[in-house]
Structure formats: structure tokens, C-alpha cells
Amino acid sequence: MKEQVHIIGGGMAGSEAAWQLARRGVRVRLSEMRGGGDRTAAHNGDGLAELVCSNSFRSDDDEKNAVGLLHYEMRQCDSLLMRAAEQARVPAGSALAVDRDVFSAEVEAALRAQPTLEIVRERVDVLPGDGLTIVATGPLTAPALAASIGAATGADSLAFFDAIAPIVYRDSIDMDVAWMASRWDKGAEASLAMGGDGRDYINCPMSKAQYQAFWEELLAGEKTEFKEWEASTPYFDGCMPVEVMAARGVETLRFGPMKPVGLDNPHWATPEHPNGRWPYAVVQLRQDNKLGTLWNMVGFQTKLKHAEQVRVFRTIPGLENAEFARLGGLHRNTFLNSPTLLDRQLRLKCAPHIRFAGQITGCEGYVESGAVGLLAGLMTAAQIAGTDWMAPPRTTALGALLSHITGDAEADSYQPMNVNFGLFPPPAADVKKKVRKEAYTQRAKADLGGWLPAIA
């Protein structure tokens, strides 16, 4: 089968792009180097759409949250990733979290069932000189292909660090110290509907003295040594290692991943406070698989050495005897200066037969990566069909993200970006502040409805 489109990379973006094309009858060759003898620094297996960091797609609230709105819009576009996420979903309050193994298996099975799609386990080292191509190799693009991209663009790819959080076995957590609750009980109804009990996070409490001691251990713990070429590489704030956050000040973590607000510790209940009191700081863990046997330390991406992680994290109350299914890690990510290099249809300006999709474009997050892959697939399908591409309205999450990547961002300071309402055109000036989020989402849904027939 001679492909009409060659997709390089079988992660979130590549898988979604392949789905959007194949379900429209386009012949696709999907090249993925994992499974062909190669591996990245962060992946554990060979499955398509493997989640290497968190297992959360973040908020599923499509009325007040930008990423939840993006979930909604992708579902309206028949996103494979959103389909698979529903099948692999695990309780996580108002968030959408998945069993990562089930998720990957669902994606791969759906793609293998497409008669016009061929999955090939191979490494591609050079950008193709012709033929419609989508490069979706993600932030861990292999060095040879990255060099080829650099040679084609005449510009150096930017880089940043991404750190992976540890995963703890549930039965090693001391629940006589820790307790289960969602902050302010938010998302309880959604959790119950998913088979949870409305208390979807394990919370490990700290007193002021315990927090101070933990903070000092984070700063003193032995870190992964930097290579010479890594020394000036910036971090993306959304994946900031916990010890780097700690170095910004003693209170930084208490206003970040360890904030205690909205979490009454029932172990500290008194007649005066029958529901308990807020701890000084809290470490939260989120369910990482459907069985509930693995729990992810929320916001605890780290570059501590493995032995130090075990030592330091076992000072957390409730985790004194913690056993780790996976320790944290650190890897270098690369992405393009897309506002400079790509046109409004994600095509490389100097080689317009090539589109880029996913995190390599400078979007950040699983959902955003999949969304850009979805758009790249739709654009390519329109090109093959000989129809004019109509971009999603900028008032939608898809349109706002696409516009940011392809020209609306400041090229000189371009950095990876999650979808957020700051990327959207503002609502009418007379909209009150307390309902502005709803105004964004209601407008987006209405405008998306007018755009969907253009991609049918």
C-alpha cells in the first residue's frame, strides 16, 4: 500500500492525526521507532500514545476550564484520544485521568482496525524530501531527525527540561496517617458517577516542623548532574521539578502542589473541630491505574537521584514505608519556534509538504498535543480532498491554541504553552468577572457548532 500521508511518531499527536485521516479513507503510513529497537529516555514500553508523565488529562469541566473545553471540542470532532480516555478512565474528581496501559491499548487497537492505516516500527532519521508528511515526534525527537529538522529550518530547536513524578504502590501508604479527600470535595458528583467515592486523592499531612524539615531535605538532596549542553536549558513552569520550586523560597510549595486549603484532616478531629483541621502542608497522590494499586505524587516531578528520592520522600508522613513502582526522572525536550517556522496550517514554510504536530510545535500537555495532531490530520485531509481548509474560530479552544502556535505568540520569547483563556479573544466588556469563564465556554461551543460542518 503506497501511503498518501506519512506520519512520523506514534505518540498522542501522531495517533490522533492518523485516526482523523484513516477514518476518512486516506492511506497512512505511521512510523514509530519504539518497537523497532529504539527507545526514548522517558518511555517505558512500545505502545502507541504512551503517557510518560502524569496519567491526568487535567480538568474535564467544559463550562469553566479551558482544558475541559478542549476535551469537549475534541469529542465533537470524534477524537480517538477522547474515545480511548473514556474507556480507560479512573476516578479523579473533576479531572479526567486514565489507566495509562488501558489507554495506550485502546488507541493502538482502534488504529490497527483501520484498513487504510499501516503501522511500521521504524526510526526515521531524515525529513522526507517529498510527499505529504506529518512530523509528530514529540519533545523527545531522536537526535538524527532533530538534526535534520535543524538543517531544514536553519534555526536551532529550543529546549527545556521535563521531569517525571514518582508512582507509589497504594498498599504501602499508611492510611492511619494519610486520608482520602478531594479539595473542598470538588468533583464529588463526577467521581461518584465514575465509580469513585468522591474522595479521589490520598492526602499526606505535614506540620510546620515537618514541612520545614522536608523543604531542607529537598534542597540538600543529591540531584542529577547537568551535562554541559544542559546547563542553560530553561524549565517549562508546568513541569517544574519540585526541588527547583523549593529553591524559589520556603513558602513556594505551600502555595503550589503542597497547598493545604480545603483539606480537613479527619485524623486531627477534636470536639471543637469534628471534621479536623487543615494541615500546614499536604502532599497529594492521584490514582494512576484502574485497579487503584498505583498512585502518582501530584506535582512531584523531580531530578533528585533515585536513592535520594526514596530517602527524601519517605520522610513524608504516611509514606515512611512507601514502595515505588516508578521513580522520577529528567529528560531534555525540544520544540520548534513555531511562530517563525510554521504557517497557519502547521506547514514548514521552507518545505510546505511537511506539517508538524504535537508537543514539538511548542504546545504543552497531552490534550493540547492530541488537539494539534487532530488539526494537522484535518488540514491534510482537506488538502487531499482538494477543499479549502477552514480554521476553527479563534474563539474556540482549538482555534485559540492553533493561532497561538502559528503566529500569535511572541516569537522572541516563545515557550511551551498549555491551553488557557488568556489565548482566547476576550468576551464582551460588559461581562461580569465572576461569569467570564462561562462566557468563554458558551461562546466557544456556539462557534464550534458553526464550524463542525466544514470538517464533516
Protein Blocks (a to p, Z undefined) as FASTA:
>chain_A
ZZfbdcehjbfklmmmmmmmmmnopacddddfehnhpacfkbmblbehiafbbfbebjab
fklpfklmmmmmmmmnopaklmmmmmmpccehjaccddfklmmmmmmmmmmmpmkbccdd
dddfbdcfedjddddebjmbcfklmmmmmmmnopacddddddddddddfklpcfklmccd
dehhioklmmmmnopaoiabccddddfklmmmmmmmmmmpccddddfklmmpccdfklgc
fklmmmnojklmmmmmmpcghiacfklgcfklmnopadfbdcddddfbfnopaccdehia
cfbdfklmmmmmmmpghilmcccfbdcdddddddddfklmpcfkopafklmkbccedjln
opacjklmmmmmmmmmmmmmmmmnopacddddfkbmklmmmmmmnomacfklgccddddf
klpccddfklcfklmmmmmmmmmmmmmmmmmmmmZZ
